[in-house]
Amino acid sequence: MSDAQHFEKNSAQSPRKPDFLIIGAPRSGTTYIAKNLENHPSIAIAASKDDPFANDLHFFDVNTPKGMENYSRGIDWYFQQFQHFPKNVLVGEKTADYLVDIDSPELIKRHLPAVKLIAILRDPVERAQSHFWHSRHRLPAGLSLSDLVQREQDTNNVWVLESGFYSKQLNRYFQYFDKKQILILFHEDIQNSPNKTLQAICEFLGVEADNIEFKDAFSRINSGSSSIASQFIARVGAVLRNASPRLYSAMLNGPLSKVTKLILQTLRGKKVRSTSHQTPDNTYPKLDTATRRKLFELYKSDIEQLSEMVDRDLMSLWNKPGS
């Protein structure tokens, strides 16, 4: 076999690997970014069939139950999630827990050394509040956000507090990746300049940035709800997924899957809303002043370090004691 034939054979058998990953943080706009990038003709996003809301693929976040389950399937299973996309597009995936999971940076580097990474960060106090209500069904019944903050310790492997220490998490990634491989964005920039932020992502990925219509740029996506109905549906879904995964999968992927997902998304407050992304989101109860103050103090040192890292005054941006 000639060298050219050998190369062609190996190229044909080479697995399709993702070109980029949206790594977090949770409740900061990762689903918004993924949904809008799907509108780009040169970009495709692989998504989980088991998540009707956020579509996180979960593979390198091995300290989460879903990540552990999928990683045990092997890297070939992971690469298979990208095989069906056209060869002339960039492919990526979103898993918001990659940023906080302590083992993700090393595992991603091991399997995807040249991959580009996108991180979007949000006021850690607001992010923690959103995360708490979004994951309420996975937390002990009766536990309040104030209780969690007083403990200063997460529970049930739900990283409500830990996910807000961005500087610590990014430093773990910088141990393995060149800074040029990581794009750091901020939730406030999406609110104020959504199209400009989406164009910046395109430029980072090396695809056409101008003349692209992002039809969901001014929409709220995966916003969530703190209603009793939303929490009840979430808890029932979690029980069903664990007790009868085949039935759960059939509901989400069967003949009536579109109707089922639409109903669930509506009940849980996650249907795409075609209103300005700048519109304040009032789906969660107002955070009491004492809890807000304690949360900010918890994150203060990390915010200061992050400000130096990105050369931006985040202390002024995120210190909202009266809100």
PyMOL commands that set and color helices and strands:
alter all, ss='L'
color gray80, all
select helices_A, chain A and resi 3-13+30-37+65-71+75-80+96-98+104-111+124-134+136-138+145-151+162-164+166-174+179-181+187-192+194-205+228-243+245-253+257-267+289-310+314-318
alter helices_A, ss='H'
color red, helices_A
select strands_A, chain A and resi 20-24+43-46+90-94+116-121+182-186
alter strands_A, ss='S'
color yellow, strands_A
deselect
rebuild
show_as cartoon
